[in-house]
Amino acid sequence: MLRSRLFGIKIKISMIMSRITAIGFLLLFMLGVFSSVLAGEEEDDIGLSREMKREIEYLTNNQQNKPDSVILRAKELMEGLTEEQVYARARLLRILGNANFHLNNDRQALEYFEQSILIYRKLKLKTGTGAVLNNIGLVRERQNDFDGALRSYTEAALLFNEASNEEYLSQVYLRLGNVYNTLGRYDKSLEYHTLALKINEKHNDTLRIARSYNNIGNVYLGIDDFKDAYKFYVKSIALVKIINQTEILAPLYNNMGLALEGLKEYDKALDYYRMSFELARKANNQEVIINSLINTGNVYLTRKEIDQAMISMMEAQRMVSGTPDKLLNATVASKIGQLYLVKRNYDESIANFKQALSFLKGLNSFPLLLEVYKGMAEAFEGKGDYKRAYDYLSLHATIADSTYDQKSNERLNRLRVGFESQNIERDNQLLKQENIYSQLALKRQQTIRNLLIVISIIVVLSAFFLYSLYQSKNRNNKLLAERNIQVIRQKDELNQLYKEQYKLNETKNKFFSIVAHDLKSPFQTILGFSELLSFEYENLTEQQRIDAANNILKVSNETFRLIENLLEWGRTQTGAANATFKVFNVRELVLKTLPVFDPQLDKKKLKIITDLPPLLQAWADPDMIMAVLRNLLSNAIKFSPLESEISINTRMSQNLIYISVTDAGNGIPDDIKDRIFTLDPNVQRTGTQGERGTGLGLTLCKEFMELNDGNIEFESTAGKGSVFSIVMHSLNSVRKK
């Protein structure tokens, strides 16, 4: 029953994982094609002899095809260099890094790149520095260090832009677009791929235009816009055929199949997967073959043709075994686990899911983890092992998004009941065993007493025997007691988990009720004034039109702030928000924040008084602290009467830094002080001029300060205003640690 309800979700996740795997492979394929493109040098070959130029050119052309021999020859040349030949050393170090990259020796490659870039920076060669940064980005991207890859690519783009090298710039834009696509930042990905396309069109580079079309198609595929993805793939394939670059048609056909699969044109999708398979087989391109098999199996799985799906997946598993691509190995193992699950072969299903988990160690592939945990829970439930089923479903619940929350909770409750019933049965069995042991002990004692009466000579031996029995009974009783304690502890843990899950659901329900109420009301206001302007424009006076427009602007600003706080709060709840600790000047941060509020201050004729010592240095995330300060200033302005004052002062006490915002408003009523940092809708109040709040601001402030190991405090007296203080660590406190 539960399996039938989850089947549609599992098929959807499977399709997403197939798409991610195939797109990820195509991106790696593109990186492989481009990995040697930046191997040349745009600056003049400074101080290189003709012989050294020939050597470097030969090594550069063979660093991908013959990396081992290139490494040996490059090291030999390095040993013969003089101290003055610094540029040649930089080139050879970079070649050594590229060769190790092609051998998957990422650590060694990074060491060579870091040594090379030091020389390039010292020589102030922008193009060379950017090219090495690009290669460092390739390594970071392959290691799934996407933040590091973005930093390297972004700095490389700045250098290529300064050097006016549009050829290299378009390639780095492509890589930036690929990384953002992998991270799900489709807006940024489309932006960079479009920039690359413009440069390629400017230079009329047909091959790179085709690649840009393909990458833009990947972005649309990532957001399930299958029609637009299909259009761009058609353009890309047409250009590739014109220039007769058949070696990259196989992965393009794979992508075309994914777009058609998303459009539910399964027969056409299978045709493209077959064409991709055939081209890849002729070129002996194992990774494209594996992806074609995976995608073919996924189509058959979607159409519930299990035997055909199993044939494709088993062949994919045969080919992927032994390859270093952990994500591909995990994807294939997970899909085979699903197929065995449909066949109700639970042992084989569990074995394949466990294999997938072993490959996923160290990878943050949450969609695939969701699929595996869900499958494991279902398989153990089919075997009647409710404890393990519950454990895996709990793991799934911790990373599942809100789409799965309700279904996961229903199943958790059901498994909890099943597990508790098993515990009750186990307790009954333990009690029965204890009664049996007691009866046996009584019989033994009676026998011993009879023997003592008949045979007095063995009194000592009988006493020793009784003592041994007594010790054995004590050990058994202790063992039973320990088991009972374990059972009780497990029950307590399950109850605690249930309470935490219930609390999370309650918070979520309150959150959605606030959002539903606060979003609906402003949009009704905006629609009302917009309708008035649309239908009664000619009948309104100029002042009425201005008032209506001002009202629309006011409500729009309030709604924008609600959505902005909503997004920030959502990031903290999903664990996506992390504090980046830095040293910053508190006075400069406060002064940088104030200009944003000039229009609101002028409107209410408010005056801000500051007391900001110039040398206070804090240790926290300055962006988060600025966001908290903006919320506190916004609240102070909202609740301040006209022509009053707001004071901002900073101080340090016991190595803690305080930023205090004081207003002259009506203060906070005593009955809501203990709920001021919650999502309780009854806490929300209107400002002195009817300003509305979002209901999320102080909650978001509290969570931001906790992420910064700090706190937010307040003092308020009804009718006398409020003082809210940001508390964070100073630089001195960090040094003492």
N, C-alpha and C positions, 0 to 999 in steps of 0.2 A: 504493500500500500504506500509506504513512505518512499520506496524505490521508484514507484510509478510517478509520484509527485516530483521527485528530484531529477527524473531522467531528462526533462527539458532543460533544466538549469545546467546539468552536466554537459549536455550536447553544446549549449551555448558557450560554456567555459572552454570546452574542447576546441571549438571553432576559433575562439579568441587566441588560445595558446598556439594553434596551428598557424594562425596569421602572424602572431608575434615571432614564432620560430622562423617562418619563411621570410618575413621582412627582415628579421635580424640577420639571417644568412645572407640575404641580398645586400644588406648594408656592409657586411663583412666582405662579400665578394667585391663590392665597389671599392672598399678600402684596399683590398688586395690588388685591384687594378691600379689604384692610385698610389700605392705605397712607394713605388719607385719614381713617381712623377716629380716629386719634390727632391729627388736625390741629386739633381744638378745644382749649379750655383749661378746666381744672377750677377754677383759682383765679379770683377775681374779676378782671375786666378793669381792672387798676390804672391809674387816671388816663387812661382812654381817653374821648375825646369821643364823642358819639352818631354823628357823621359818620365818625370813624375806626373805630368798631365796625362800621358798615355796610360800609366799604371792606374791612376785614379779613375780614368774613364772606363778602363777594362773592369775594375772592381765594382764600379757603380752599375755597369750593365749586367753583372753576374751575381750581385749580392742576393737576388731573390732565387735564381735558378741553381747557383752553386755556393750556398752560404758557407759551408765548411771550408772549402778551398779559399774562399775570399777572406775568411777570418785568419787563416794561416799566413797568407801573403800580406795582409794588412799589418799583422803583428811584426812580420819581418821588416817591412818598410818603416814601421814606427821605431824599431830599434836603431835604424841607421840615420834617423833625423838628428839634426843639430838643434841647439837651443833657439837659433834664429828662425828656424822653419816652423813657426807657430801656426801659420795658416794651413800648411800641409798636415800638421798634427790634428788640427780641428777637423779637416776633411776626412782623415783616416779614422778618427774616433767616431765620427758620424757614420761612416761606412760599417765599422764594427758594430755599432748599435743597430743599424738596419739589418745586417746579416743575422745577428742574434734574435732580432724581432721575428724574422722569417723562420727561425728554428724554435720559436716559442719560448726562448730564454728571456722572459720579460725583465727579471731582476738585473741580469747582466746588461741587457739593452739599455735600461734606464741609467745604469752607472756610466756607460759610454756616452750617452746623450748628455748627461749632466756635465761630464768633463768637457765635452765638445762645446756646449753652450757657454761655458765660462770663457773660453777663448774667443768665441764669436762676439760676446758682449764686450770683452776687453778691446777687440779690434773695431767695435761699433759698426758691425756689418748687419744691417737690419734684415735683409733678405735671408742671409744664412741663419741668423738667430731665429727668425720666424719659421724657417724650414725645420730646424731641430725641435722647436716648440710643437710644431705640427706632428712630428714623429713621436714626441713624448705623449701628446694627446692620443695617438693611436694605441700606445701601450696602455694608458690609463683606461681608455674605452674598452679594450679587450679584457681588462681586469675588473670591469663593471664599476670603476671609480669615475663616475660620470661628472662629479663636481671637479675633480682634478682635470679631466679631459676638457671640460668647458673652459676652465681657467687657461689652459695651455692654448686651445684654439682661439679664444678671444684675444689673448695677447699677440698671437701670431697674426690675426686679422688686422690688429692695429698697426703692427710693423709693416705688413704688406701694403696697407693703405698709405702709410707714410712714404713707403718706397715707390708708390704708384705702380705696383706690380699686380695688375688686374687678373692675370692668369692664375697666380698663386692664390689671390684673394678669393676668386670664385670657388676654388677647391676647398679652402678653409670654410667658406660659407656653407658648402655642401656638407662638410663634416659637422658643423654646428647644427645644421638642420637635422641631420641624422640622429645626433645625440638627443636633441630636444624631442624628436619623434619617439625615441626609445623611452624617454621620461614621461611621455604623454602630454608634453607641452606643445600641442599641435599648432597653436597660434604662433609661437616663436619659430617652430619648425618651418611652417609655411612662409614666414617672413624671410628667413635665411635662404630657403630654396628659391624663392622668388628673386632675391638679390643675385643669387648665382645665375639664375636663368637670364636675367637682364644683361649681365656681363657676357655670358656665352652668346646671346643673340647679337650683342654689339660686335663681337668678334666673328660672328657667323661660324661658330664651331659646332658642326652638326652632331658629333658624337656626344659632346657635353650637353648640348640642348636636349638630346634624347635622354641622357641620364637625369637631367633636371626634371623633365616630364615624368620620368619614372618615380623620382623621389617625391614630387608633388602628389602623384597618385598614391604613394604610400601614406602620406598624411591624410588624404581623404579616406583611405581604407581604414586608418586608425580610428576615425570618428564615425565609421559605419556609413559614410556617404559613398555607397558602392557605385552609383551612376557616374559621379564625377571621377572617381578612381578609375572606372572602366574607360572613360573618355581619354584621360591622360595616358593610360597604358597603351591604348590604341595608337596615340600620337608617337609615343616612345618606340613601339615596335615598328611602326612604319618608317621612322627615320633610321633605325638600326638596319632594317632590310635595304634601304636605299644605299647606305654606305657599306653594306655587306659585312657587318661585324657580327657574324653568326655565333661567335663564341659566347656572347652575352645574351643570346635569345632565350636560352634555357631558363635562367632565373626570371626573365621578363614574362615568359609563358606561365611560370609558376604564379607570379603576381596576378596575371590576367585570370587565372583559374580561381584565385581567392576572391577577386571582385565578382566573378560570375557566381561563385558559391554563395556570396552574400546576397546576390540578386535572386537566389534560389533556382538558377538555371544550371541544375546539377549535371545534366548530360554534357553541356558545353564545357563546364568546368572540368569534367573528367577528360574530355578531349584535349584541353590545354595541358592538364597534368601529364597525359600520355606523351604529348609532343615534347614537353619539358624533359620527361624521363628519357625519351629516345635521344634527344640532342645531348643531354648530359652523359648518357652512356657512351655515345660516340666519342665525346671529349674526355671520357674517364673522370668526370667531375663527381666525386662521391657525395659531396654535401648536397648538391642539387638533386641527385638521385634520391637521397634519403628524404629530403623535403617533399619531393614529388610523391613518394610512397606514403609519407605521413598524411599529406593533404588528400590523396586518393582514399586512404583508409578513413579519414574523417568524413568524407562525403558519404561513403558506404555506411559509416556508423550513424550519420544523420538520417539516412534513408532506412536504417534498421536492417541493412543487409549484412548481418554479423559475420557470416562465413567469408564473404568477400573482403570485409574490413580486416578480419584476422589475417588473411593471406598477405595483404599489403603491409600491415603492422609487423608481422613476424619477419618479413623480408627486410623491412626497415631496421628492425632490431638486429638482424644478422649483420647488416652493413655498418650500423652505428657502433656496435660493440668494439671496443679498443680505440675509438677516436677520443680525442681530448675534450670534445664539446660536451660539457656536463648537461647543458640545457636540452640539447637534442636527445641525449641518453635518457634524461628524466622524462621528457615528453613522450618518447616511444614507450617506455616502461609504464607510464601512467595510462596511456591509451589501451595497452594490452590488458592492464588491470581492469579497466572499464569493460572491455569485451568479455573477460572471464566473469565479471560481476553480472553482466546481462545473462550469461549462461549459467549463473548460480554456482559456478565453480569457485567457492569462496577462498579455499586455500591457495590456489594459483593466483587469484585476484590479489590477496594480501601480500603474497611473495613479490609480485610485480610492483605493487604500491610501495613496499618497503625498499625495493631497489631504486624506485624513483626518488624516495626521500634521501637515500644515501648520496645520490647525485646532486640533490638540491642543497646540500650543506654548503653554507657560504654564499649561496645565491639568493637574492631578494626577489624571487619570482613568485609574487603573492598570488596571481591567478592560478598558477600551476599548483602551489601549495594548497589553495582552497580545494582544487579538484582532487588532490591526493587525500587530504584529510577527510573530505566528504566520502570518498570511495572507501577508505579504511573503516570509517564509522559504519557505513552500510554493510560492508562485508562482515565485520564482527557482529553486527546485529543479526545478520542472516545465520551466523553460527551460534547465536544465542549467548554470546559473550558480551553482556550489557555493560560491564565495567569498562572494558577496552573501547567499546563503541562510544560510551559516554566520554572517555578521555579524549578520543580523537575528535569528537564533535565539539568538545570544549576548546581544543586547539583551533578548530575551524572558526568557532564563534569569536575568538579573540582578534582575528584578522579579517573576518567577513565584513562587508559593508552593510549599510542599513537595508539593502534589498533583501538580504537573507536573514535579518535579525528575527523576524516573527517565526519563520519556519524553523530556524535553529532552536529557538526557545521552546517551541512545542515539542520538538524531538528531545531536547535536554530534559524536559519535565517527564516525558514518558520513560526515558532511559533511567532517570533517577528513581522513579517508582519501581521499575523492574529491578534495579540494583538493590534498593532497600528491601524488596521482597526476598531477594537472594540472601541478604544479610540475616533476615528473620529466620529463614530456613536453616542457615548455617548455625545460628544461635541455638535453635531447637536441637540440632544434631549434637552440638557440644554439650548441652544439658543431658541428653540421653547417654552420651559417652561417660559423663561424670557419674551418673547414677549406676551405670554398669561397673565402673571402677570401685565405687563405694560398696556395692554388693559383693564384688570379688574380695575386697579387703576384709569384710566381715566374715566371709566363709573361711578365708585363710586364718584369721584370728581364732575362730572356733576350732579349726583343725589343729592349730598349735597348742591350744589349751588342752585338748584331748591327748595330744602326744606328750605334753608335760606330765599329765597324770599317769600315763602308762609307762613312759621311759624318762626317768628323772636324770639319767646319765647325760642326756643331750640338752640339758637346760641352757648351757652356755651357747651352744650352737644355735638353738632356737631363738635365744635373745638376739644374737647377731643377725639372724635371718629377719626377725621382726624389725630390727633397726634399719636394715637394708630396704625393706618394704616401705618403711616410714619415709626414708629419704627419697625413694622413687616417687612416692605419692606427692611429696612436697614439690619435686621437680615438675611433675605433671600439673599440679595445681598452679605453679608459677607460669608454666607454659600456657595454660588455659587463660590465666589472668592477663598475660601479655597479649594474647590473641584478642581477648575481649577489649583491651585498651585500644588495640589497632583498629578493631571494627568501630568502636565509638569515635576514634579520631577521624576515620574515613567518613563516618556519618556527619561529624561536625564540619569537615572540610566541604562536603557536598552541600550542606545547608548554607555555609558561608558563601559558597560560589553562587548558589541560587539567590541569596539575598543581594549579593553584588549585582547579579544580572537583573534582578527586579529593580534595584535602585537605578541602574543605567537606563532601563526602559522608562522608568518614571521621569528621569531627567530628560530623556529624548521626547516623551509625550508633552512635557511642559514646554520644552524648546519649540516643538512644532506648533503648539497652541499659540505661543507668543508670535512666532513668525506669521502664522495664518492670520492672526488678528491685526498685527501691525503692518503687514503688507497689503491686506485687503482695504483697510481704511484709507491710507494715502492714495492708493490707485483710484478709489472711488472719488476722492477729492479732485485728483488730476483730471479724471474723465469728466467730472461735473463741470469744472471750469473750462475744459477744452470744448465740451459740447456747447457751453454758453457762448464762447468766442466764435464757434463755428456757425451756429444757427442765429445768434442774436447780435452779430458783430455790428451790423449797420444801425441797430437800435440802441447800442450802448454809447455812453459818453466816453470821451478820451480817458477820463480819470477811472471810469469803470473798467475799461480795457486794461489800463496799467495795473489796477488792483488785481484783476484776474490773472494777468501774466505774473505779477509778483507772487501771488498765492501758489501758482503752478511751480514757480522756481523754488519757493520755500519748501513745499511738500516734496518736490523732487530731491532737494538737498538732504532732507530728513530721511527719505527712502534710500538714497544712495549710502548714507552713513549706516543705516540699518543693515543693508546688504554687505557693506564693507566689514562691519563688526561680525556679521553672520559668517562670512568666509574665514575671518581670522579665528573665530571661536571653533569653527569646524576643523581647521588645521590643528588646533591644540587637542581636540578630542580624538583625532585619528593618529596622533603622535607625529604628524608631519612637521610640527613647529619645534624647532630646536634653537636654543640660545647660543649665539656665537660671541663668546666673551672677548672683550677688548678693553684696553685702557682709553678713557676719553675724559675730556674736561667738562665738568658738570655745568659750569657757567656758559660755555659755548653751546652746549646742547640746548639749554633753556632758551638762550637768545635766538637760536636757530628755529625754535618752535614757535615763538610768539608772533611773527609776522602773519602767519596763517589766519589769525583771529582778528586782524585789524578791522575787517568789515563788520563783524559781530560787535566788537567793542564800540565802534563809531555809532552803530545803530542804537545801542542802549546807553551811549554816552558814559561808558565805564572807563576807569583809569586803573592801570596795573602798576603796582609799586613792587620793586624787586630789591632783594638783599642777597647778592650773589658773590661770595668770596671768589677771587680769580684763580686760586691754585688748587681747588679740590679736584682730585683725580679718582674716578670710580672704575670699578672692574665689573662689567656687565655687558649685555647686548645693547648697544646704543639705539638701534632701531626699535627694539621692544620698549625700552625705557621712554623713547620719544612718543611711541604710540600710547603708552599709559599716561604720560603727561598731557598729551592732546585730549584724551578722554576726561581727565580731571579738570583741565581748563575749560573744556566745552561745558561740563556740568556746572562749574562755578559761574560761567557767563549766563547759563540758562536760568539759574536760581538767584542771580543777583538783581536787586531792584535798580531802576534807572538812576544814573548819575552817582553810583556807589563805587567803591574801590575793591580791587582784588589784589592780594599780596602774594608774592612768590619769594620764598627765602630758602636758602640751602645752608646746611651746617654738617659738621662731623662730630660724632660722639661714640667713643669706645670703638674706633675703627669702622663705624658704620656711617654712611652718608644719608642724610635726610633731605628730600625736596618736598616742601610743604606748600600747599595751595589753599589760601584762606579766602572765603567769600563772606558777604554780609547779608546772606539770604535768611530765609525763615528757619533754617536748620532741618534736621531729620527727626521725625516723630519717634518717640521711644518704642512704639509697638512694632516698628519695622527695622530697627537698628540691627537686630540679629539676623535679618534676612536680606541685608543690603547687597551682599555679594552673591545672591542666588538668582535663579531664573523665575522666581515667584512673580507672576504678573501683577499681584496686588502691591508690589513695591514701587511700581512705576508712578511718577508724578509729573505734572506739567510745570513748565517754567513760569517766570513772572509775567511773560507776555504770551502764555499759552503754548510755549515750545514743547514738542513731544520728544520723549526719549526712545531709544531703541530697545531697552530692556536687556541689552547684552554688554554694555560698556564696562560696568564695574566688575561683572563676572569675568570678562576678558582681561581686565587689568589684574585681577587677583591671580589668574592662571599664568599670565606673562611674568609676574613677579615671582611666582613659585618656580618657573623655569629658570629664573635668574638667581635662585637661592636667596631671594629677598622676601619682602612682605609689603603690604599696603595697610596703613593704619588710618583711623579717622576719629575725630572728636567733634561732637555736635550738640548744641543746646537749642531747644525749640525757641525760635524768635531771635536768636543771636548768631546765626550763621554756622558754617562748618569748616573744619580744617582736615584735609586729606593729605597724608604724607607717604611718599615713596621711600622705602628703606632698602638700601643695597650696600654691597661690600665696597670698601675703599681699596685703593691700590696698596695701602699699608697693611691691611689685613691679609691680602694675598701674599705679600712678601714674608710676613711672619710665618705663614704656613710652609 
